[in-house]
Amino acid sequence: MTYQGTVVMYHAARFFGFIQEVEANGETSERFFHMSNAAPGFVPELGALVQYEIAAPIRLGKKPQAVNVRLAGGAK
């Protein structure tokens, strides 16, 4: 399943960030992403609309993470 959200934080030196999604009930949640799980050519920018899938957490006790992160609409 593909989800959509907005990049709200990116730490370029550490190659990770967070995507905020608005759920159907109007609540927001954040997903962690790491550039090692992004689509080839993806360059994160604050406020960018992105699409992604959800995968298992990076370790026990963490939330599921965003993978295959790419700009919404297939743009590079």
C-alpha positions as CSV (number, residue, x, y, z in Angstrom):
1,M,0.0,0.0,0.0
2,T,1.3,3.5,-0.9
3,Y,1.0,6.4,1.5
4,Q,1.5,10.1,1.0
5,G,2.9,12.8,3.3
6,T,5.1,15.8,3.6
7,V,8.8,15.9,4.5
8,V,8.9,17.9,7.8
9,M,12.5,17.2,8.8
10,Y,15.7,16.1,7.2
11,H,19.2,15.8,8.8
12,A,21.5,15.8,5.7
13,A,24.7,14.9,7.7
14,R,23.0,11.8,9.1
15,F,20.8,10.9,6.1
16,F,17.5,10.5,7.9
17,G,14.3,12.5,8.3
18,F,10.6,12.4,9.1
19,I,7.5,12.5,6.9
20,Q,4.2,13.8,8.3
21,E,1.0,12.2,7.1
22,V,-2.6,13.2,7.7
23,E,-4.8,10.3,8.4
24,A,-8.4,9.8,7.3
25,N,-9.7,10.9,10.7
26,G,-7.7,14.2,10.5
27,E,-5.0,13.2,12.9
28,T,-1.3,13.5,12.0
29,S,1.5,11.1,12.5
30,E,5.2,11.1,11.6
31,R,7.2,8.3,9.9
32,F,11.0,7.9,10.1
33,F,12.9,7.4,6.8
34,H,16.5,6.8,6.0
35,M,18.1,7.7,2.7
36,S,19.2,4.0,2.3
37,N,15.5,3.2,1.9
38,A,14.7,6.0,-0.5
39,A,14.1,5.6,-4.3
40,P,17.2,6.2,-6.5
41,G,17.6,9.9,-7.2
42,F,15.3,11.1,-4.4
43,V,16.5,14.3,-2.8
44,P,14.5,15.3,0.3
45,E,13.4,18.9,0.6
46,L,11.4,20.3,3.5
47,G,7.7,20.6,2.5
48,A,8.1,18.2,-0.5
49,L,5.0,15.9,-1.1
50,V,6.2,12.3,-1.1
51,Q,4.9,8.8,-1.5
52,Y,6.2,5.8,0.4
53,E,5.5,2.3,1.7
54,I,5.7,1.2,5.3
55,A,8.1,-1.5,6.5
56,A,9.1,-3.1,9.7
57,P,10.8,-1.0,12.4
58,I,14.5,-0.7,12.4
59,R,14.7,-2.3,15.8
60,L,12.5,-3.6,18.6
61,G,10.6,-0.8,20.3
62,K,10.6,1.5,17.3
63,K,7.7,2.4,15.0
64,P,7.4,1.1,11.4
65,Q,9.5,3.1,9.0
66,A,8.9,4.7,5.5
67,V,10.7,2.9,2.6
68,N,10.8,3.5,-1.1
69,V,10.4,7.2,-0.4
70,R,10.0,9.2,-3.6
71,L,8.4,12.5,-4.8
72,A,4.7,12.2,-5.3
73,G,3.6,11.8,-8.9
74,G,6.8,10.0,-9.8
75,A,8.8,13.2,-10.4
76,K,12.5,13.1,-9.6
